[in-house]
Amino acid sequence: MNEAKKHQCPECEKKAQEHARSEEMGLAILIMLMPAMTLTLLSNAGLF
């Protein structure tokens, strides 16, 4: 399969940066919610 040619235009660079920020924010929210999800799971299992 041929590699796609990468071009350097301001719009594509801006979209890539936006995507990276969005992905980083999603991961931060997931990590922030992990303690609450863990406590809920343990409470429902009767271990807490």
C-alpha positions as a printed Julia matrix, in Angstrom:
48×3 Matrix{Float64}:
   0.0    0.0    0.0
   1.36   3.41  -0.93
   2.08   5.9    1.81
  -0.1    8.98   1.78
   1.83  12.14   1.03
   1.97  14.46   4.01
   1.55  18.09   3.19
   2.13  21.05   5.45
  -0.83  23.39   5.29
  -1.97  25.59   8.2
  -5.5   24.11   8.24
  -4.34  20.5    8.52
  -1.8   21.42  11.19
  -4.5   23.26  13.17
  -6.86  20.25  12.92
  -4.1   17.91  14.11
  -3.41  20.11  17.12
  -7.15  20.31  17.91
  -7.44  16.55  17.69
  -4.49  16.06  20.02
  -5.95  18.49  22.58
  -9.35  16.81  22.38
  -7.81  13.38  22.87
  -5.75  14.63  25.82
  -8.84  16.19  27.46
 -10.83  12.98  27.02
  -8.08  10.96  28.67
  -7.84  13.46  31.55
 -11.59  13.2   32.19
 -11.44   9.42  32.12
  -8.58   9.38  34.63
 -10.43  11.87  36.82
 -13.54   9.63  36.91
 -11.67   6.39  37.68
 -11.85   6.71  41.51
 -15.61   7.33  41.39
 -16.16   4.37  39.06
 -14.0    2.14  41.28
 -15.88   3.12  44.44
 -19.21   2.54  42.7
 -18.12  -0.9   41.53
 -16.88  -1.88  44.98
 -20.04  -0.53  46.64
 -22.29  -2.48  44.28
 -20.27  -5.64  44.89
 -20.7   -5.18  48.65
 -16.98  -4.81  49.3
 -17.06  -1.23  50.5
